Amino acid sequence: MTVLQCKNIVKNYSQGPQLVEVLRNVNLELQPSEHIAIVGASGSGKSTLLNVLGGLDKPDSGDVEILGEHFSRLSDNKRGKIRNASLGFVYQFHHLLPEFTALENTAMPLLIAGIKKSVALDKARSALEHIGLAERVAHKPAELSGGERQRVAIARALVNNPACVLMDEPTGNLDSKNARAIQALMKSLSEEIATSFIVVTHDEHLAKSMDVTYHLDDGMLSRA
């Protein structure tokens, strides 16, 4: 089954009296375990597209389907439940909660879903061990390096075994060594748990490692 599909997505924003076309009839399909990169100039609408795909923003027209479900047509509540169960998100800035440990941050999607705390923490611990952070579970974000914080964000995105992870410049704030480590981690995790990835990036090395690269230009998406 196709993991994610968008059909004829249109998204506009008002800028004073002017209507700005951000996305124009965008079409995309994502298959199980597939890695897709989306590249384009700053301001081309890449983050907007990712937000629409993830249900954080609604398109003006067109449709997004997640595992066959007409995602963009659902109520906010139902969309939120599917988003929490089927999608993971990783951003350029890790967005970890500073007052919580790596373990607690990783468990957050499960706790939001109503999973029993002891079960959620066990799953979070396993996810952190899986990405090499077993010794850092009790550390808060301020006590972690940039690469470690981003790995915690990836563990959090993967803790509920989502069908797809959406990443917005996941290596943008990392040095080349940590960026390559994140890239290798994505590949190994995808092979092990069959998760698909859509990655918005300016990192040419990361884009070239993906299965397919798309270019977003003037609101239109085309295969590179």
Buried (B, 14 or more C-beta within 10 A) or exposed (E): EBBBBBBEBBBBEEEEEEEEBBBBBBEBBBBBBBBBBBBBEEEBBBBBBBBBBBBBBBBEBBBBBBBEBEBBEBEEEEBBBBBBBBBBBBBBEBEBEEEBBBBBBBBBBBBEEEBEEEEBBBBBBEBBEBBEBEEBBEBBBEEBEEBBBBBBBBBBBBBBEBBBBBBBBBBBBBEEEBBBBBBEBBBEBBEEEEBBBBBBBBBEEBBEBBBBBBBBEEBBBEEB
